[in-house]
Protein backbone atom coordinates (compact mmCIF):
# COMPACT_ATOMS: atom_id res chain seq x y z
CA UNK A 1 0.00 0.00 0.00
CA UNK A 2 1.36 3.41 -0.98
CA UNK A 3 1.91 6.23 1.51
CA UNK A 4 -0.81 8.29 -0.18
CA UNK A 5 -3.38 5.50 0.22
CA UNK A 6 -2.36 5.04 3.86
CA UNK A 7 -2.77 8.78 4.37
CA UNK A 8 -6.26 8.79 2.85
CA UNK A 9 -7.30 5.84 5.01
CA UNK A 10 -5.95 7.61 8.09
CA UNK A 11 -7.89 10.77 7.18
CA UNK A 12 -11.08 8.78 6.64
CA UNK A 13 -10.52 7.04 9.98
CA UNK A 14 -10.13 10.36 11.80
CA UNK A 15 -13.27 11.79 10.18
CA UNK A 16 -15.32 8.68 10.92
CA UNK A 17 -14.32 8.85 14.60
CA UNK A 18 -15.13 12.56 14.85
CA UNK A 19 -18.27 12.20 12.73
CA UNK A 20 -19.67 9.40 14.89
CA UNK A 21 -18.87 11.23 18.14
CA UNK A 22 -22.48 12.50 18.58
CA UNK A 23 -23.53 8.91 19.30
CA UNK A 24 -20.79 8.59 21.90
CA UNK A 25 -21.48 11.89 23.66
CA UNK A 26 -25.24 11.30 23.54
CA UNK A 27 -24.62 8.10 25.49
CA UNK A 28 -22.91 10.28 28.14
CA UNK A 29 -25.91 12.57 28.55
CA UNK A 30 -26.08 11.63 32.24
CA UNK A 31 -22.73 13.38 32.75
CA UNK A 32 -22.56 17.18 32.54
CA UNK A 33 -20.71 18.70 29.54
CA UNK A 34 -18.27 20.48 31.88
CA UNK A 35 -17.36 17.21 33.61
CA UNK A 36 -16.92 15.43 30.27
CA UNK A 37 -14.70 18.29 29.10
CA UNK A 38 -12.56 17.99 32.25
CA UNK A 39 -12.06 14.26 31.72
CA UNK A 40 -11.47 14.70 27.99
CA UNK A 41 -8.78 17.29 28.70
CA UNK A 42 -7.03 15.34 31.45
CA UNK A 43 -6.90 11.96 29.69
CA UNK A 44 -5.83 13.54 26.40
CA UNK A 45 -3.05 15.34 28.28
CA UNK A 46 -1.78 12.13 29.89
CA UNK A 47 -1.96 10.20 26.62
CA UNK A 48 -0.17 12.85 24.56
CA UNK A 49 2.51 13.31 27.23
CA UNK A 50 3.11 9.56 27.13
CA UNK A 51 3.37 9.60 23.33
CA UNK A 52 5.94 12.40 23.41
CA UNK A 53 7.89 10.60 26.13
CA UNK A 54 8.02 7.37 24.10
CA UNK A 55 9.04 9.30 20.98
CA UNK A 56 11.80 11.11 22.88
CA UNK A 57 10.21 14.49 22.12
CA UNK A 58 8.98 15.44 25.57
CA UNK A 59 11.60 18.19 25.84
CA UNK A 60 9.82 20.02 23.01
CA UNK A 61 6.84 20.65 25.30
CA UNK A 62 8.50 23.02 27.82
CA UNK A 63 10.30 24.68 24.90
CA UNK A 64 6.95 25.45 23.25
CA UNK A 65 5.36 26.72 26.47
CA UNK A 66 8.35 28.95 27.15
CA UNK A 67 8.51 30.32 23.59
CA UNK A 68 4.83 31.11 22.98
CA UNK A 69 2.75 30.77 26.17
CA UNK A 70 0.22 33.39 25.08
CA UNK A 71 -0.61 31.82 21.73
CA UNK A 72 -0.78 28.33 23.24
CA UNK A 73 -3.11 29.61 25.98
CA UNK A 74 -5.41 31.37 23.49
CA UNK A 75 -5.52 28.24 21.32
CA UNK A 76 -6.34 26.20 24.44
CA UNK A 77 -9.22 28.53 25.34
CA UNK A 78 -10.67 28.34 21.82
CA UNK A 79 -10.55 24.54 21.60
CA UNK A 80 -11.97 24.09 25.11
CA UNK A 81 -14.92 26.38 24.29
CA UNK A 82 -15.39 24.48 21.02
CA UNK A 83 -15.39 21.10 22.76
CA UNK A 84 -17.77 22.27 25.49
CA UNK A 85 -20.32 23.82 23.11
CA UNK A 86 -20.23 20.75 20.86
CA UNK A 87 -20.87 18.33 23.74
CA UNK A 88 -23.61 20.58 25.12
CA UNK A 89 -25.27 20.85 21.70
CA UNK A 90 -25.40 17.06 21.34
CA UNK A 91 -26.86 16.71 24.85
CA UNK A 92 -29.67 19.23 24.30
CA UNK A 93 -30.69 18.05 20.82
CA UNK A 94 -28.93 20.61 18.67
CA UNK A 95 -26.54 18.30 16.81
CA UNK A 96 -27.82 19.61 13.45
CA UNK A 97 -26.58 23.09 14.40
CA UNK A 98 -23.27 21.57 15.49
CA UNK A 99 -22.77 19.85 12.12
CA UNK A 100 -23.62 23.11 10.35
CA UNK A 101 -20.85 24.83 12.33
CA UNK A 102 -18.22 22.43 11.02
CA UNK A 103 -19.48 22.91 7.47
CA UNK A 104 -19.11 26.68 7.89
CA UNK A 105 -15.67 26.49 9.52
CA UNK A 106 -13.54 26.25 6.31
CA UNK A 107 -15.17 29.43 4.98
CA UNK A 108 -14.66 31.20 8.32
CA UNK A 109 -11.00 30.19 8.11
CA UNK A 110 -10.79 31.71 4.61
CA UNK A 111 -12.34 34.94 5.88
CA UNK A 112 -9.98 35.09 8.87
CA UNK A 113 -7.06 34.59 6.51
CA UNK A 114 -8.16 37.61 4.50
CA UNK A 115 -8.90 39.85 7.49
CA UNK A 116 -6.05 38.89 9.85
CA UNK A 117 -3.25 37.75 7.54
CA UNK A 118 -4.07 39.86 4.49
CA UNK A 119 -4.53 36.84 2.24
CA UNK A 120 -6.12 37.80 -1.09
CA UNK A 121 -9.38 36.06 -1.95
CA UNK A 122 -10.50 35.39 -5.49
CA UNK A 123 -14.01 35.92 -6.78
CA UNK A 124 -14.96 32.29 -6.23
CA UNK A 125 -13.80 32.41 -2.62
CA UNK A 126 -15.73 35.62 -1.94
CA UNK A 127 -18.80 34.07 -3.58
CA UNK A 128 -18.42 31.01 -1.33
CA UNK A 129 -18.24 33.18 1.80
CA UNK A 130 -21.25 35.17 0.57
CA UNK A 131 -23.34 32.03 -0.02
CA UNK A 132 -22.48 30.71 3.44
CA UNK A 133 -23.46 34.06 4.97
CA UNK A 134 -26.72 33.97 3.04
CA UNK A 135 -27.36 30.45 4.34
CA UNK A 136 -26.96 31.59 7.94
CA UNK A 137 -29.23 34.58 7.26
CA UNK A 138 -31.93 32.34 5.73
CA UNK A 139 -31.84 30.04 8.76
CA UNK A 140 -31.96 33.00 11.14
CA UNK A 141 -34.95 34.62 9.42
CA UNK A 142 -36.76 31.32 8.87
CA UNK A 143 -36.48 30.04 12.43
CA UNK A 144 -36.51 33.45 14.05
CA UNK A 145 -33.34 32.71 15.98
CA UNK A 146 -29.63 33.04 15.24
CA UNK A 147 -27.90 29.62 14.87
CA UNK A 148 -25.55 30.58 17.67
CA UNK A 149 -24.20 27.05 18.17
CA UNK A 150 -23.10 26.87 14.53
CA UNK A 151 -21.48 30.30 14.63
CA UNK A 152 -19.68 29.67 17.93
CA UNK A 153 -18.30 26.32 16.75
CA UNK A 154 -17.17 27.70 13.38
CA UNK A 155 -15.64 30.84 14.90
CA UNK A 156 -13.83 29.18 17.81
CA UNK A 157 -12.38 26.51 15.53
CA UNK A 158 -11.35 29.15 13.03
CA UNK A 159 -9.66 31.23 15.75
CA UNK A 160 -8.05 28.06 17.09
CA UNK A 161 -6.43 27.47 13.72
CA UNK A 162 -5.40 31.12 13.51
CA UNK A 163 -3.60 31.03 16.87
CA UNK A 164 -1.87 27.76 15.94
CA UNK A 165 -0.79 29.03 12.52
CA UNK A 166 2.38 30.67 13.80
CA UNK A 167 3.30 28.09 16.42
CA UNK A 168 6.64 26.50 15.63
CA UNK A 169 5.59 23.01 16.70
CA UNK A 170 4.03 19.89 15.27
CA UNK A 171 0.35 19.12 15.91
CA UNK A 172 0.94 16.58 18.68
CA UNK A 173 3.34 18.86 20.57
CA UNK A 174 1.08 21.90 20.22
CA UNK A 175 -2.06 20.07 21.35
CA UNK A 176 -0.14 18.60 24.28
CA UNK A 177 0.83 22.13 25.24
CA UNK A 178 -2.79 23.25 25.06
CA UNK A 179 -4.20 20.44 27.21
CA UNK A 180 -1.28 20.80 29.62
CA UNK A 181 -2.35 24.38 30.29
CA UNK A 182 -5.97 23.26 30.68
CA UNK A 183 -5.21 20.23 32.88
CA UNK A 184 -4.95 22.17 36.20
CA UNK A 185 -8.39 23.70 35.51
CA UNK A 186 -9.76 20.23 34.72
CA UNK A 187 -8.32 18.82 37.95
CA UNK A 188 -9.71 21.73 39.97
CA UNK A 189 -13.16 21.18 38.47
CA UNK A 190 -13.04 17.46 39.30
CA UNK A 191 -11.96 18.30 42.85
CA UNK A 192 -14.89 20.70 43.21
CA UNK A 193 -17.27 17.99 41.97
CA UNK A 194 -15.95 14.96 43.85
CA UNK A 195 -14.26 16.12 47.07
CA UNK A 196 -17.35 17.50 48.91
CA UNK A 197 -19.02 14.07 48.80
CA UNK A 198 -15.78 12.14 49.19
CA UNK A 199 -16.92 9.68 46.55
CA UNK A 200 -16.50 9.16 42.83
CA UNK A 201 -20.04 8.93 41.41
CA UNK A 202 -19.66 7.00 38.15
CA UNK A 203 -19.94 3.31 37.32
CA UNK A 204 -16.98 1.55 35.63
CA UNK A 205 -18.65 1.74 32.19
CA UNK A 206 -19.11 5.50 32.44
CA UNK A 207 -15.56 5.93 33.75
CA UNK A 208 -14.23 3.96 30.78
CA UNK A 209 -16.19 6.17 28.39
CA UNK A 210 -14.79 9.30 30.03
CA UNK A 211 -11.27 7.99 29.46
CA UNK A 212 -12.15 7.12 25.86
CA UNK A 213 -13.43 10.68 25.32
CA UNK A 214 -9.87 11.93 25.78
CA UNK A 215 -8.01 9.10 24.10
CA UNK A 216 -10.32 7.61 21.47
CA UNK A 217 -12.19 10.75 20.41
CA UNK A 218 -9.43 13.33 20.84
CA UNK A 219 -5.90 11.97 20.78
CA UNK A 220 -6.14 9.08 18.31
CA UNK A 221 -8.09 10.91 15.54
CA UNK A 222 -5.76 13.88 15.85
CA UNK A 223 -2.76 11.60 15.35
CA UNK A 224 -4.47 10.00 12.35
CA UNK A 225 -5.15 13.46 10.95
CA UNK A 226 -1.52 14.46 11.47
CA UNK A 227 -0.34 11.25 9.77
CA UNK A 228 -2.62 11.95 6.79
CA UNK A 229 -1.63 15.60 6.46
CA UNK A 230 2.01 14.61 5.92
CA UNK A 231 1.16 12.14 3.14
CA UNK A 232 -1.84 13.55 1.27
CA UNK A 233 -2.24 16.77 -0.72
CA UNK A 234 -3.94 19.59 1.16
CA UNK A 235 -6.80 19.73 -1.35
CA UNK A 236 -7.55 16.05 -0.70
CA UNK A 237 -7.46 16.58 3.05
CA UNK A 238 -9.89 19.48 2.64
CA UNK A 239 -12.37 17.36 0.69
CA UNK A 240 -12.20 14.27 2.91
CA UNK A 241 -12.69 16.31 6.08
CA UNK A 242 -16.28 17.13 5.01
CA UNK A 243 -17.02 13.51 5.89
CA UNK A 244 -16.93 14.61 9.55
CA UNK A 245 -19.86 17.11 9.55
CA UNK A 246 -21.75 14.91 7.07
CA UNK A 247 -21.70 12.00 9.51
CA UNK A 248 -22.63 14.37 12.35
CA UNK A 249 -25.56 15.60 10.26
CA UNK A 250 -26.71 12.02 9.59
CA UNK A 251 -26.44 11.17 13.29
CA UNK A 252 -28.62 14.17 14.14
CA UNK A 253 -31.32 13.58 11.54
CA UNK A 254 -31.40 9.78 11.08
CA UNK A 255 -30.41 8.46 14.52
CA UNK A 256 -31.51 11.23 16.91
CA UNK A 257 -34.52 12.29 14.84
CA UNK A 258 -33.91 16.02 15.22
CA UNK A 259 -36.31 18.21 13.27
CA UNK A 260 -35.01 19.23 9.84
CA UNK A 261 -37.18 22.05 8.50
CA UNK A 262 -37.41 23.62 5.06
CA UNK A 263 -35.30 26.48 6.44
CA UNK A 264 -32.58 24.02 7.43
CA UNK A 265 -32.76 22.54 3.92
CA UNK A 266 -32.40 25.98 2.31
CA UNK A 267 -29.49 26.97 4.56
CA UNK A 268 -27.65 23.67 4.14
CA UNK A 269 -28.20 23.84 0.38
CA UNK A 270 -26.59 27.27 0.18
CA UNK A 271 -23.65 26.22 2.38
CA UNK A 272 -23.13 22.98 0.46
CA UNK A 273 -23.10 25.02 -2.76
CA UNK A 274 -20.54 27.36 -1.19
CA UNK A 275 -18.35 24.42 -0.20
CA UNK A 276 -18.66 22.89 -3.68
CA UNK A 277 -17.45 26.15 -5.25
CA UNK A 278 -14.67 26.56 -2.70
CA UNK A 279 -13.50 22.94 -3.03
CA UNK A 280 -13.65 23.04 -6.82
CA UNK A 281 -11.51 26.17 -6.88
CA UNK A 282 -9.04 24.61 -4.42
CA UNK A 283 -8.75 21.48 -6.55
CA UNK A 284 -8.23 23.55 -9.71
CA UNK A 285 -5.51 25.60 -8.01
CA UNK A 286 -3.82 22.44 -6.73
CA UNK A 287 -3.95 20.87 -10.20
CA UNK A 288 -2.48 24.02 -11.77
CA UNK A 289 0.44 24.00 -9.31
CA UNK A 290 1.15 20.32 -9.98
CA UNK A 291 0.96 20.80 -13.77
CA UNK A 292 3.34 23.74 -13.53
CA UNK A 293 5.77 21.69 -11.45
CA UNK A 294 5.56 18.81 -13.94
CA UNK A 295 6.12 21.18 -16.86
CA UNK A 296 9.14 22.71 -15.16
CA UNK A 297 10.55 19.27 -14.47
CA UNK A 298 10.01 18.14 -18.06
CA UNK A 299 11.62 21.28 -19.54
CA UNK A 300 14.54 20.85 -17.20
CA UNK A 301 15.31 17.42 -18.61
CA UNK A 302 15.29 18.50 -22.26
N, C-alpha and C positions, 0 to 999 in steps of 0.2 A: 504494500500500500504506500502510495506517495505521501510526502509531507503535506501537500495541499489537501489531499483527501482526508488525511488525519485531522488537519486543521478545521475543515468543514464539519466533520463529525463532532469534533470538540465543541464548535460553535453551536451546532444543533443541540448537543447535549446540554450546554449551559442554558440555552433558550427554553428547552423543554422543562428543565428544573425550575427556572424562574416563572415560566408560563403556567406551570401547574401549581405554583405556590398558593394560589387562592384556596385550593382544596385543603392544603396542609394547614394554613392559618385559620380557615373556617373551623377545622376540627379542634382548634385551640381557643374557640370562642369563650370557653369558661375561664380563660386566663386574660387579665387585662392587657391591652396593647402595650402599656408602659412596662409591665413586668416581662412580657415577651421580648420587648426591645432590650431590656437589661440583660436577659439571658443570651439573646442573639449577639449582643456586643461582647459580653464576657467570653463566651465559648469560641467565638470567632477570633478574639484576641489570643486566647491560649493556643488555638490551633495554628494560627499564622506564626506566632512566636516559635512554636515547635518546628514548623516547616523551615523558617529562617535558620534556626539552630542546626537542624540536620544538614541544611545546604551550606553551612558555614558562612552565612551572610548576616548573622544577627548583629554584627558590629555596624551594619549600615543603618540600623534603626535609630540608635542615639545620634548618629551623624545627621540623619534627616531631621530629627526633632530639634537639634541644635542649630541647623542651617536655616530652617524655614518653619519655626513653630507657629507663626501666625497663619500662614496659608494652610498648614496641616489642620490647625484648629478650626478654621472656617470651613474647610472641606468636611471635617468631622461633624460639625453642626448641621451642614446641609444634608449629609447622608443620613444622619440620625432623624432629622425631621421627615425626610423622605420615607424612611423605613416605618416610622411611627404612623404617619398619615396613611400609608398603604395598608398596614395591618388593621388600623381602625376602620378604614373604608370597607375592607373585606368583612369585618365583624358586623358592621351596621347595614350591610346590604347595598353598598355603593361600589361594587367591584367593576361595574360598567364604566363609571367615572374614572376609576383607577386605570383601567386599560386605555381609556381615551388619553389620559395624561402621558402614558408612555408612547402613544402614537404621536402626540404633539411634540414630545421632547426633542427629536432631531431638528425640527424647524425652529424651536426655541434656541437650540445650540447655534444654528446658523445665524439667527438674529443677534445673539450675544456676540458672536464672532465679528459681526459688522459693527455693532455699537461699541464694544469694549476694545477689540483688537484692530479695528479699522479694516477688516477684511472686506473686499469688494464683492458685492453680490450681483450676479447676472439677472437678466429679466426673468428667466425661468425660476430662479430662486426667490426673487421678490414675489412672483406670482404664487409660488407655493406657500410662502408665508401669508400672503393675502387670503388665499383660499382657506388656510387653517384658521385664520382670524375670523373669517366669515362663518366658518363652521361653529366656532365657539359662540359667536353672536347669535346665530340661528338657534342654537340650543338654549341660550340664555333667554331670548325673547319667547321661544316656544314654551319652555317650562316655567318661565317667570322667575328663574333663579340662576345665579351665576354658577357654572360648574367648578366650584372652588377647589374641589379635590383634584380635578384634572389639572387645573392651573398651578396649584401648589406642587404637585408631583413633577410636572414638566419643568417648572421654574427651579425648584430645589435641585433636581438632577442636572439641569443645565448649568446652574451656578456651581454645583459640585465639580463638573467637568472643567469649568472655567478656572476654579482655584487649583485644580490638579494639573492644569496645562503646563505651568511653569515649574512644577516640582521636578527636581533632578533625581528621580527615583523610579524604579520599576513598579508595576501595579501592586505586587504582593507587599513590597516594602512600604509603599505609601499607604495602603489600606491598613497594614499592621500599625503604622504610626497613628492613623486616625482612631482605630478602636483602642489603642493604648491610651490615648488621651481621654477617651470616653469611658474606659473601664472603671476608674475610680468613682465616677458618677453612677455607673451601673451597680457597683458594689454597695454604694451608699443607699441607693434605692432599695436593693434587696434587704439590707440591714433594717431599713425603716419598715419594710413589709413584714419581715420574719422575726426580728428580735423581740418586739413587744409581746408576742404570744409564746416565744421560745420554742416554736415548732415549725417545721417545714410542711406546708399544707398539701403538697401534690403527690399523687400516686406515682409509682415507678413509670408507668406508660407516659404520663404527662411530662415527667422529668426527662425521659428519653427524648420526647419530641422537642422540648426546650433546648436540649443539647444539639439536636439535629437542626434546629432553626439557625444556629450559628455556624455549624459545620457543613451540613448538607445543602442548606439553602442560601448560604452566604459565601463561605470559603471555597468550597469545591467548584461551584459554577464560575466563580471569579477566576480561579486557576485555569479552568477549561477555556474561558474567554481569553485570558492572557496567552495561553498556548496557541489558540486559533489566530489571534491577532498577529503573532510573529510568523505565521505560515500562510496566511490567506490575504489576498488583496483587500484593501480597505473598502472598496465598493462592494465586494462580496460580503464582508462582515456587516456592512450597513444594511444590505438586503435581508440577510438571514436573521438579523436581530429583530425584524418585525414579526418573527414567529412568536416572540415573547408576548407582546400585547394581544396578538391574535388568539393565542391559547387562553390568556386571561379573559378576553372578551367571550370566548366560547364557554369557559367555566361559569362566567356570570350569567349568561343567557340560557345555556342548555342545562347546566347542572344545578345552579342556584335558582333559576327561574326568575331572575330580576326582570322588571318591566322594561321593554324596549319599544319606545314610542316612535311615531312618525318623525318627531323632532330629533330623536337620537339617530334615526336612519338618515335624515338629511344632513346632520352634522358629521356623522361618520363618513357619509359619501363624499362630502367636500374635503374632509381631511385625508381620506384614502386617495382622492384625486390629487391632492397636494403632494402626498408622499410618492405617488406614481410619477408625477412630473419631476420631483426632486431626485428620485432614484434613477430615472431615465437619464437626466442630465449628468448625474454623477457617473453612471456607467459609460456614457458617451465621452466624458472627459477622461476617464480612466483608459478607455480604449484608444483615444487620441494620443495620450502619453505613451502607451505601450507601442503603438504603431510608429511614433516618432523615434522611440528608442531602437526599435527594430530596423528602421530605415537608416538611422545613424550607424548602427552596427554593420549593416550590409554595405553601406558606402565606404565604411572604414576598411573593409576587406578587399575592395576592388583594387 
